[in-house]
Amino acid sequence: MDKHYVMGIDNGTQSTKVVIFDWDGNEVAYGMCPLKETFAPEPGMCLHPDDDLWDSVFYAIQDSLRNFSGDPKSIKGIGLCTIRSCRILLKRDGSLAYPVMNWMDARLARPYQHKDDDVKYVTTTSGYIGFRLTGEKNDSAGNYEMNWPLDRTTWDWSEDPEVMKQNGLNRDMLFNLKKPGEKLGLLCTEVAEELGLQKNIPVVATSNDKSVEVLGAGLNHKKSMVLSLGTYISALIPRDRNYENAINFFPTLGVRPFQYVYESNGVRRGMWTVSWFKKMIGKELQEQACSLGITEEDFLNQEAEKIAPGSEGLITILDWLSTPDKPYRKGIMLGFDEKHSRYHMYRSILEAIAYHMKSNVEMMLEEINENIKEIIVIGGGAKSDLMMQILSDLFGLPVHRRNSESGAALGAAINVYHYLTPNKTIPEILSEVVKTEKTCYPIYENHLFYNKVNDDVVKQIRDSTDQILKYMYPIFG
């Protein structure tokens, strides 16, 4: 099968990435399509415009195939990973009855309420994209969490009518569930012909995007942790049992049936804040980066690396998107004086991500009475050597970056490898296809300094600022 390939789809909040891999896990083609900006017709709403979710997947697949020098019909399977925690309302024919509700939409904190008789089906992003690819009304059980009538012991729909009622649903409104690694369906003829792919190749279920990223990161022992540096930032460790009544983390469904990924509390709009900051600088940043022949992110990192740890006293608190239980919280930067520049602000944002996640990881590990010895970074933020070094210094641990444009795309591809070669175990496949690109090691004096700032300053800030923000909230919202 040395001339055969697999495709991994990573549909995220800000873009869809599609990677074609050879049989050894090497990336041979990459495609990407940005999503349009979400919109909010009313406060608390967060919607994807038009049919943008499907369009981004379709065009990213096209882009990957344009960059692929092999025969598209040698692609033998597709792994599908999509944004989690969204809600999609479909008409009887499978078309959208309402814009896709993004995970940042406040209504998703509550069960579905049936208000529109045009709505026949309620599903997730993977259910919808899988339907568009295959024509089958199937979805991955691993992409259903809160406010869905899922039985976590069977990984299938609850048979209790009361549970269905509590979630505002009935069985006829839901797609059939497949377990991660099973076939969602076969690529339908129409889509195959449009893309130039072989028809009837399997489209394989994965899980929620964070669990798929963990698989793509190649975790193979319990002392490793994945730090996912995407729009939503969280820390993840896979385990073999569910953990009921967790306080400081959430045991999300894993990418293998009846396995789980413990996910720490996270940072909402984490790396999104970097995108926000780039837009604030605007055209000048583009021109400076272009003049040096590097990306905007590389230019910011290059300049921020010249600044000492701690950003010379500039501290950022990343509440650019407050949680429903603390709606008064807002983003904060404090400690400004005349020596601070835009590059101090940028470094301070990266350090804020590290501080926030260090505290969240400490609480999760204390609750389960475990420790870790290494960190694997994935997601868009993992491309930053500066971000890796800050994390290594703060945690006092080696930090690894894998050799992949998209950990979620690789994780999706690993599911396809396993589906097509069931005689191989997942650990065997991981050893063959997951490769490390770079490792950062902690600098001892920076480790001591960062932890003093975190313990003595950062962890204390909200005790003072929350009350002020509560005064502001009734005035400014």
N, C-alpha and C positions, 0 to 999 in steps of 0.2 A: 504494500500500500504506500510505497515511497513517493508516488506521484499523486497521491490523493491529498485533499486539503479539507479543512473545516473552517467555518465562519463563526465568530463570536460577536454578538450585538450587545453593546453597552449603551442603553438609553438613559441619560441622566437628566438633571434639572436644567442645565444650561446648554447641553449639546448631546448629540448621539454620535458615538464612535463605533466603527465596525472594523474588525481586524480579521484578516485571513491568515491562518496558520498552516504551516506544513505539518507533516506527521510527527516531527520532533519538537513541536511547540515553537518553532521560529516564526516570527512575523514576516510575512512575505508581501503583504499589502495592507494599507491603512486608509480608511475613509472617515470623514467627519462632516457633520452638518449641524450648525448652531440652531438652537430653538429660538423662536421669537420671544420677546419679553412677555412675561405673564402680565395680566391686567387685573384691576380690582374695581369693578363697577360700584361696589359698596365696601365700607370698612370691614376688614376681616376676611374678605373674599380674595382668592388667588386662583386665577383661571388661565388655562392655555388657550390662545386664540385659534379660531378656525379648526382645521384638522391637523394642527402643527405637530402633534406627537407622531402620528403615522407618517406625515410628510418628511419629518426629520429622519426617521428610520429608513424610509424608502430611498431618500437622496443620499444618505450616508452609505447605504449598501451600493448604490450606483457609483459613488465616489471611490469606494474600496475596489470595485471591479475595474474602474478605469485605471487604477494603479496596480492592477494584477496582471502579470505577464503570462500567467498560465492559462489553461483552458477553464473557463467558468464551470463547465459541466464536470470538471474533476473535483468540485466541491461536494463532499458527500454528506454534509449535515450542517445544521445551523443551531447554535445555542442562543437562547433569548433571555436577556437580563434587562429589566426596565426599572424605572423609578418606583420606589415602593410608596405605600401609604397614601396613594391617590384614590380617587373614586370616579368611576366612569359610568354614565347613564346612557343606555343604548335603546334605540327603537327595536321593533320586532325584526326588521331587516338587518340589524347589526350596525346601523349608522348612528352617529351621535345624536342624542336627544337634548343634550346640554353640553356646554364646554367642559373639557376635562378639568376636574378640580385637583389642583396641585396639593402636595402634602402640607404646604404652608397655609392652606385655607382653613380658617378657624372652625368651619362647620364639620370638618372631619374629626374633631374631638367628640362629636356626638353621633349616635346611631343614625342611619338613613331614615328619612321621613318621606313617605311616598306622597307627592303632591301633583304629579303630572301623569296622566293616563297614557301619554305617549311612551313613557318609560316601561319597557318590557324586561330589560336585563340590567343588573347592577354588577359591575365587575371592576377589576384592577387594570393597570396599564398592561401587564403581561397578558391578561385575558383578552384585552382589545387588540393589541398588536399581534398576538398569536392567532386571533380570529382573522385578522386581515391577511396574515401570511398563509393560513391553512384552510380557512372557511369552517373550522371546527370550533364549537363552543366549549373549549377546554381551557383550564388555567392551572398554574402551579399552586399547590397547597402552601408552599413556602412563602408565598407573597401575600398571605392574609394574616393580619394580626388583630389589632384592636377594632372593636365595633363590627366584627364579622362573626357569624355563627359557626365558627370553626371548633371542632372537637380536637384539642391538642394531644389527646391520647391516641386517636386513630388517624389524625391528619386528614380528616374528611368532614363533611358538613354534619353538624349536630342533628340528631334525630329527635331532639326534644322540641316540640312545638313552642314551648314557652321561650326557649333560647332564640328561636327564629323571630318570635314576636318582639322580644326585647331589642333585637337589632333591626326592626322595621322591615323584615324581609320574609319571603316564603321561598320554598325550594325551586319553584318554577322560574324565579327571577335570577337564579344563580347558575353559573357555568359548572360543568363537571370538573372535579378536581383530579389532577395528576400529581404524583409525588415527584420531587426533584430527581432529574435523571431519566424520567420516563418521557415518552413521545407525546407532545401536544397534538401532533397531526403531521400530515405530509404537505409539503409546499404545493399550493394549488397551481393549476395549469396557467391561469391568467397571470399571476405574479411571476411565475417561473419564466414565462415567455417575455414579459416586459423587461425582466432583468437579465435574460440570457442564461439562466441557470437550468440545471436538470430538474424536471418536474418530479414530484413525489419523493424528494429527499426529506429525511426526518427533520422536523423542528422540535428541539428537545427542551423540556422544562428545566428551569434552574430553581431559583428561590428569590427571596428579597435581595436587593442589590448589595447590601452590606455583607450578607453571608456569602454571596457569590465572589465578592472582592476577597474575602478571607480565603476561599478556595484558590483563587488566582494568585494570592500571595504565597501559597505553598506552605502553610503552617504544618509542621510535622511533630511538634512536641509541646507539652503543656507549659513550658516556660517562655513561649513566644507570645507576643501580642501584636495585633495589627492596629495601626492608627490610620484611619481613613480620612484623608484630607480633601474633602469635597465640599459642596455647598453646605451639607450637614456633616459636621466632624464628630466622630465618636471612636472609642477604643473597643476592640473586639477580641474575644478569646473563645475558641470552640471547645465544647464539652459534650459529654455523652448523656447527660441527664438534664431534664427540665429542673428549674429552680423556682419553686413556688413562693410567692409572697416576697420577692426580692424588693429591697428598698432603694438601693443606689445603682441599680442597673436593670436591664430588661433581658430576659432569656428569649431572644428571637429565634425563629425556626431556622434550622441549618440548611445546608445545601445537599445533605444526605438525609434520607428519611430517618426520623426519630433521633436525630442529633440536633444540637442546639448551639447557638452562638450567644454568649453573654455580652451584651452591649452596654457600655457605660452611658451615663448621662452625657449629652453632647453640647456642641456649639451650633446654634441655629444661625444660618447665614455665615458660616465660617469663612471658607475661601471666597465666597461671594463678596465679603467685605474687601478683599484685595481687588476684585473687579470694580467694585464701587469706588475705591480709592484711585485706581487707574483712570476712571472716567472723570474724577474730580480734577486730576492734573490735565487731562485732555490732550490737545494736539501737540503741545510742547513735548510731552513724554514720547509720543509717536515719532516726532522729528529727531529727538536725541537718540532714541534707540535705532532708528533707521540710519542715521549718520554713522553709527558704529557697526551696522550690519548684524544687530542682535535683536532679540525680542524685547518687548517692553518689560516683561517680568525679569529677564536676565539683566537688563539695565538697572532696574530697581534693586535687585539683589546685589549687583556689583557695587552700587553706591552705598547700600545699607551695610555691606560687609566692612566698610571703612569705619563704622560707628561701633563704639565699645558696647559690650553686653549691658543691658539695662537702659539703652537709648538715652543715656545721660539724664535719667530721672523722669522721662516721659512714660506714663503708664496709661494703657488702654483697657477698658472693660467692654467686652464684646456683647452688648445687648442691643444690637442693631435690629433684632427681631425678638420682641419679648415673648415669654411663655404665657399661655392663657391664664395661669394662676397668679402671675405677677405682671399684669399688663402695663403697669406704671414704669417699668424699667426701660431705660434708653441707653444707647451707646455713650461712653464717656471717654474723653482723653483729658488727663490732668497732669500738671507739673510743667507746663510750658514756660520757657523764657527765651531770651533773644538768640541763644545758641542752637535752637532746634530748627530743623529744616524738614522738608517733605520726606526726606529719607529717614529721619528719626521717626516720623509718623509711620512710615511703612514698616520699619523694623519693630516698632512698638506694637503694631498689629500682629506681626508674626509671633512676638514674644507673648502677647495676650493669649493667642491660641494655645501656646505651649503651657502657660501658667494655668489656664482654665482646664486643660485636659489633664495636667498633672494632678490637680485636686480631684477631678472626677475619677481618674484611674486609682488613686489612693483609696478612695471610698469604696470602689468596687472590690479591689483586692482585699481590703480589710474585712469586708462582709463575707467573702468566701474563704478567708484565711489562706491566701496564696500569695506568691510573688512571681515576678517575671525576670528574665535575664537578657532579653533582647526585644527590640521593636522593629517591625517591618512597616514602612510607610507606603501608602498607596493613594491614588487619586491625584488630581491636578496639582495639589500643593507639594506632592512628593518630588516633583521635578526641581524644586528649589534646594540647592546644596546648603544655602543659608538656613532654611527651615529645618533641614535635617540636623545641622550642627547645633542649632538652638535646642532642639528636642534632646539630642544626645547629651548636651551639657546639663540641661535641667534635670533629666531623668537619671543621669549618670550611667547610661547604658549604651551599647552599640546600637546604631540605627541603620537598617538596610533598606536599599531601594532595589526593587526587582527590575529586570530588563524587559519591560513591557510597556507599550503605550497606554494600555488599559488593563488593570488587574481584573476588572469585571468582565471584560471581553475574553481574557484568558480563562477565567473561571467558567464562563459559559462554554468555551471551547473544550475545557476539560470534561464537562458533562457530556459533550458530544463524543469525545474520545472514548469515554467509558461506555456510552450507549453502543458505539460501534464495535468495541473490543471488550465485551463483558468478562472475558477470561482474565483481564488485568485488574488489579486492585487500584483504588484511588491513590494510595501512597506510592505505588509503582509508577503510576502516570505522573504524579507530582515530581518524583525524582528525575524523570526524563525531560519534563517540559518547563519547569520553573527555574529561572536563572537569576543570580544576583548581579546587578550592575555596579553598585557603589555601597560602601559602608563608611559611616562616620563614627568616630570614637570620642568619648567625653574628654574635655579639658578640665582637669581637676579644679583649678582656681575658679573657672567659670561655673562649675557645678556648685561650689560652695556659695558663690555670690548670688546666683539665680535663686537658690533655695532660701537664702536669707531674705531676698526681696519678696519672694512668693509668700513665705510664712509671716514676715513682719509687716508687709505692706499690702500686697494684692488681696490676700484673704480677708483683710480687715476693711477694705474700702466700702463694700456694700452696706456694712453696718452704719456707715455715716451717710452714704448717698441715697439709700432707699427712702429715708424720711423726706429728703428734699424733693426727690422725684414724685413722691406721693402728693406733695403740695402742688407740684406742677401739673400732675395728670388731669385734674378736673378743668384746668385752664386750657391746656394745649392738646390733651388727648394722647 
